[in-house]
Amino acid sequence: MGFTVFALGDTSYNLYNTVGLFFDKAFEELGGTRIYEKGEADHCNYKSEDHFDAWKENLWHQICDHYMMMNPKKEIKKKAAKGQVAELPLKMTYLDGNDNVN
């Protein structure tokens, strides 16, 4: 299983980023393949979104590289139409500000 983790926390708490760090270590120990570096955010300085934005800068490029798909929308559709590959093995779900699925 390919994985990456972005841990959210607040350094004013004793258990800073405990859940994210636990899952990062567990996935690795269980034989998972890290496909992108672990990220961490500290909400103590109210910069969690800045930390996340910096971390995700190359996230999708790295995921596509991992699955050998430099341009998944174009290349996968072209190869799938020719019967050369299955559909893209990723599913993305987005929520808007009202928790509605887009």
N, C-alpha and C positions, 0 to 999 in steps of 0.2 A: 504494500500500500504506500503510495506517495503521500507525503504530508508536509505541512508547514504550520507554524503556530505564531499567532500574534497575541502576546499576553498583556492584559490590561490590569493596572493596579495603581496603588497610591502609596508612596514611600512613607507616609505618615502612619501606615498600618504595619504591624509586625509581620504579617503574612503577605508581604508585597509580591504580587504576581504568582502566588502559590499554585493556583489551578492551572494556569497556562504553562508554567514551568514543569508541573507534574505531568501533564499530558505530553509535553515535548519530550521529556525523558522517557516516559512510558512507550510512546510510539517508536522511539529509537531502540529501546531495549527489546521491544517485541519484533524487531526486524524491519520496521518501516524504512522507507527511503526518503530522506530529506530532500525535497525538491526546491526549497528556498530557505534562506536563513531565518532563524527565529527572530521575531521582533518583540519589543517591549515598549509599553507606554507608561508614563508616570502622570497620573491625574493630579498629583499634589500641586503642580505648577500650571494646571489647566491647559496643558499642551498635548493632550492625548490625540486629538485630531491631527495636529502637526506631526507627531511621531508616526501615526498610522500613514499619513500621506507620504512621508519620506520613505517608510518601509515598503509601501505598495508600489513605489515608483517603477520598479522592474519586475514586479510579481508576475504579471500575465506573460511578459516576454519569457521569463524563466520557466513558467509552466508550459508554454508552447514549446520551448526548446526541449524540455524534459520529454514531452510526448512527440518530439520531432515534427512539430507543426509550426513553421514560422508564420504562416498566415492561415489560421484555421478556417476562417469564413470562406476564403477563396479556394485554397488548395483542397480542403476536405470535401467541399461540395463538388469540385471538379472530379476528384478521385472517386467519390461515392457514386457520382453519375456514371462513371465508367465501370463500377463494380469492383474497384481496386481496394477499397477500404470500407470498413463499417462507419457508421456515423460517429461524430465527435464523442469521445468517452467522458465528456464533462457536462454537468448540468448546473446552470447558474440561476438563482432565484433572487430577485431584488424586491425589497420592501420600500414603499414610499414613506413619507413622513407620518402617514396615518396607519402604518402597518398593513397596507394593502399590497398584495402580490402583484408585481408588474411583469 
